[in-house]
C-alpha cells in the first residue's frame, strides 16, 4: 500500500455491553479506533524525512483525566525525593558492609581453602573465565539469597500456584527437594487477565486446534511454516492494535532483538529510554546504529537529545541522520510507570522522528478496551510508527508481534531474522493467542462479555491493591491503574527477609535489587491479576501489613495515621 493511502477495512464492533466507569479510574469515552491507520512505510527509506502526520482521532480521555495522568508522571520523582535521609544513608552503608565482608571472606578463603577458588585461578596455562572481582557479586551477595529466586513450580501459574518445596544444606550452593508441594497465592506472575488456565474456553480452543492442525509446522515461516492459523492470527493482531499488518514472532525477546536491526542500521540514530528492557538494548546494539539515551520518562531531556542530534548530525561527517528512532516502553515493569506518550507524540510532530513503542506489559492490560497505552491515553495509534508487544503476559501464551504499515511488515518478513530463520509459532500457542484475543475484543459470541469483565476486574484490583498499600504507609512506585505495583524495600537485608516472610505466609512474590534496579531502590513487585478475588487481595494485604511492621517498611505511616484516625473518629 503506497504512502498516504489508507486501508478501507473497518474495525469490527465489540459484542460486550459498555459499562459506565467507576471511581477506580476506568476511563470514560468512545472507541478511538475508527479506522485502520495510514502507512508508516517511510520508515524503510534511508533518506532523512519527516513522517507523514495525520490528524489524530478525537481522544477518548477527558482533558482533566489526561492532565491528572501527566501530573502523576511528573511527580513520580518527587515521591522518591521524600525518602528519609536516614533510610538512604543506612542503605548505602549496608551495601558497603556487605562488599567489605565479601572481600574479607575471599581474602581469608584463598589462604585457608584455596581448593574452593580453583575456578578463579589460572590452570594449565588457561586464564579463568571470570575474575574473582567480576564474580564477587554473584558468589557473595546473590548466593546468600538464592533461595528467594528461581523457585520451581508445578501446574498452572494462575491466581494460586503450586510451589515445589526445597531446602539447602550448604547455604544455597545446592538445593534438595523435600517432596512437599505448597499452594501459594501468586503475586509474582504476569498473568494480568487470568488467561493462564488449564481449563476453560481458551484451553478448549487449544485442544481443538491441535487435533486439527497438529502441534507445529517444524519449519520457518519462509519455508513451510506459514499456516492458515498463523495468517488469521496476524490479521487479528493487526485489527486489535489498530495497524495495517502484523508479524508474529515465536519468542518475545527476539521480537525486539531481531526486528530492530532490520529497521535501522549504520548512519541511523536510536534514542532510547534509560530504563528500556534488555531486549531493546540488544536490538539497538545489533543494528549498528548510533545509540543515545535520555533520562527515564523525561520528555525535556528527550527534546534536548533531539535538538542536539539534529543540529550536530552524524559524528565526524556531520551529515544528517538517515533515520532517528525513539524507543520507549508503554509500561515499565520494574517501575509500574506509563510512558509519557502524549508529550512524546507532540515531540514527534515537532521533530519528525520515528516512534517505536514496546507494549509487552501494557497490551491487554491497559486501556478501556485493553488495547494498550494508546487506548489508555486516547492516542490515535496512527501516531506510532512501530507497535510491538508480547503474548506472554495478558494473553497467557508466548511470543510477540510487531505491527505497523503493510509495507513495513512485508519488509520485516523478508529481512528480519525472526521471520527468515526462526521457527514459526506452534499451533497451541497460536490458538491460545487467538482465543484470548477474541474474548478481549468481544468477537467470541459464546463468551462475549467475559473479556471486558476481565479488563474491568484487573483495573479495579490494581487500583484497590495500590491504594490500600499507600493507606497502610508503604512507599510504592508507579501510576494508578498499573497491574505492576512496586513496593520499596531499600535495605539489602530487607529484600530477602520480605520474600521469605511472604513465603512463610504462603504468598509468592518477586523481589528485585541491584543491578536490575538502582542500588538504593530495592523493591518487591506485586503483579495483580483479574483472577485474584477480593478475598485474595485482602488476605495478602493483611499479611503484607504484618511484614511491614516486622521489617519497619511503613515509611509514610506518620502521614497516613492521622487521616485514618480522623475517619475513625467521624
Secondary structure, 3 states (H helix, E strand, C coil): CCCCCCCCCCCCCCCCCCCCCCCCCCCCCCCCCCCCCCCCHHHHCCCCCCCCCCCCCCCCCCHHHHHHHHHHHHCHHHHHHCCCHHHHHHHHHHHHHHHHHHHHHHHHHHHHCHHHHHHHCCECCECCCCCCCCCHHHHHHHHHHHHHCCCCEECCCCCEEEEEEEECCCCCCCCEEEEEEEEEEECCCCCCCCCCCCCCHHHHHHHHHHHHHCCCCCCECCCCCCCHHHHHHHHHHHHHHCCCEEEEECCHHHHHHCCHHHCCCCCCEEEEECCCCHHHHHHHHHHCCEEEEECCCCHHHHHHHHHHHHHHCCCCCCCCCCCEEEEEECEECCCCEECCHHHHHHHHHHHCCEEEEECCCCCCCCCCCCCCHHHHHCCCHHHCCEEEEECCCCCCCCCEEEEECHHHHHHHHHHCHHHHCCECCCHHHHHHHHHHHHHHHCCCHHHCCHHHHHHHHHHHHHHHHHHHHHHHCCCECCCCCCCEEEEECCCHHHHHHHHHHHHHCCEECEEECCCCCCCCCCEEEEECCCCCCHHHHHHHHHHHHHHHHHHCCCCCHHHHHHHHHHHHHC
